[in-house]
Structure formats: C-alpha cells, structure tokens
Amino acid sequence: MTVDEVIAAARAETGLIEIGDPAALEGLEVLLQSYAGEAAFTERGSQLAHRDLVKYMANRLRIEDWLARHPQLLEREVEKPLFVFGLPRTGTTLLINLLAADPVRRAFLRWESHDPVPPPRPEELNAGPRWHKMQEQTQVALQHMPKIAAIHYEEAHSPTECQFSMNYSFCAQVFESQADVPGYRDWLLHKADYRPAFRFHKRLLQLLQAETGGRWTLKNPWHPLFLDALTEVYPDAQLVMTHRDPADVLGSIGSLIENVRMIYSDKVDLARIGETFMETFALMIERQEAFRAKHGAGAILDVQYVDVVKDPIGECRRIYKHFGEAFTAETQSAMDGYMAANPKGKHGTHDYTLERYGLTREGVHAAFADYIERYRIPVKQGA
C-alpha cells in the first residue's frame, strides 16, 4: 500500500476527511517502505499489518472529527499525568495496574486504545459493546497464543501502553515489535520528531476524559527514548522509572518479540532480536541520563523491580509520598483487591533464555555495567 491508499481506505471506511497534523504521514511513509522491502511478512502477516494501518488512520479521522465537533474538550488540561516507564519487562505492568486500581485515577484502557470514539461514559469503562468486542478478541488470543498471554496478558479494561495512542501518528515502537524493519527503526530512533505524536497523544486524552475524568496514570516502557518531547507537551508530568537486571530484561523481551513476530512472519532472526534490543536499551539509558543531566537528578523517581515484586503496594505508597499524593484507605483497599484477584502466574509461566538470542548474562552485565552500578540494580550471576 501507499500513503494515499491507506488514507483513501480509511476515508472510505469512515466517510471522514480530516487527518489533522500531516506530520503523521512521515512515519507512515517510512513504515510502508520498510514493510515492502524489509519485513519478510507472510501473506497473512502482510494483510494483518496493513489492515492495522488502515484502522489507525480511520481512528485518527474519527478522533479529529469528534474534536472538531466538540472543540471545548481541548480547553480542558491534562493535569499532572503520571508516566511509568523503564526498560521493558521491569515491572511497569504490575505498577500501572495497582496505580490504576485507585478510583481517583484514570488509565488508558486496552479496549479504548483500539476504539476510542465516542469517549466512554463511566458505565462503559468495563462494559458495553466495545468492551465486549475486545474481551472476545482477548479470549480468542488466549486460546490460540497462550505463550503471549503468559508473557503479557491484558483484559479488555486493563491499562495498556499509551504508545498505542502514538500508533495513530505512526511513531511508535509497536511496529518494530511486529517485524524486523531496519529502515523504520532507524527513523524512529534517530530521525523522528516525537512532538507531533505527543501532541496527538494529548488530544486523545482530552477526548477520552470528556465524561470519565481522573488523574491520568500512564505507562509505556519506551518513553525513555523521548522524554524531552513528552515533557514539552506535558510540562507537569510526574515521571517514574523502573529498573531490573538487564540480563533478565533482554531474555524476557526477546521471548516476547519472537512470539509477536511469529504472527507476521515465518523468518524470525533470533540473534538479530538480541543485537538490536541491546542497542535500543543502551540508547534508552543514554537518553534518560541526558534528561536527568538537563533537569536534575530528582526529575525521575526510580523504582527497583525487586522491590515491586517484594512489596508492590509499599512501592506504590512510596510513589504517592514522593509526589505528595494522598494514599487513602480506599486506595489501599482497591490495590489489595487487585492483588488478591491477580496472583502471580495466573496466565501461566514465562520461560526464556538469553542464549536463544545470541547473548550471555556475563556479556549483558559487562555492556550495562555503568547503568547497573549507577542505579544499584541487583543482578544474578551465572546462567
């Protein structure tokens, strides 16, 4: 497909015209070129990937149309949003689920990341046709892709990565997770202007909070790549970064990426997964260090994965205290309820090895020695 064909298909599906900021088309153009020349899709994989591009463009049209008809929504600020991030597989999911359990908070939900218009009413957050549609898709995935469910499972109403809002600007790591696309990866990591994607990110939150407000509490492991753009759009953002032994991180993300890419291609290069994500993680660490150097050591609150696992609600209390937020009895009760309903291993166990991706624990520890020492990250030695 071409950019014009994606737009034409989305317009035919929705009957709408306005795409908003044309900056989104730069990423779409690069992505389509990478899909055509690099992705090694199966026929089914190609159909799925290109179908998603039309879906994202169609939703972009719907979002722009809704905001054009309800411009007052853009006058409501997104106040002190809390962003949880870190290298992937470092406890961000458990933290965001606990934080989102607090009734005063508002999370970006899985179902609304796929079907955001019209903005939900309170009773629609955990029910209704759009929720049911996503829940049915989730259950089908659970049956046919149990490995992915064990690695990372989300209910229809679970908080999801806010990078899915960046899909609508075609500026998101999601696309590299689905396929080995070096051209797009290079653009995303080294050439993209992230600000248009975050401006659209905010427009979407302003739409979604129309009838279901609350303190936005968001997560995306990849935010260390673009903290400058994030805080330009959200200058009062509260930032929390999680840390874990990078050898465990790389083994876990390797397994996730392998299983996702197998949906789209029958040619998955495991060694390349290890190589490219070593490079990406090094860049993420470098950029968040540069952000701290510019804004001060206290610009980001650090949380250790081992502490989240040992005392998850205690770590949430620490986050609330750090930002001067009230940790109420209602908050405690809601978080206790989440933990009771979601014991570890509920959706299976996740087994992985670094060696499968051409890496060793010793090699990873050597590559990230400065990071491990600076943040005093507990690490495991040996196999």
Disulfide bonds with the S-S distance in Angstrom:
none
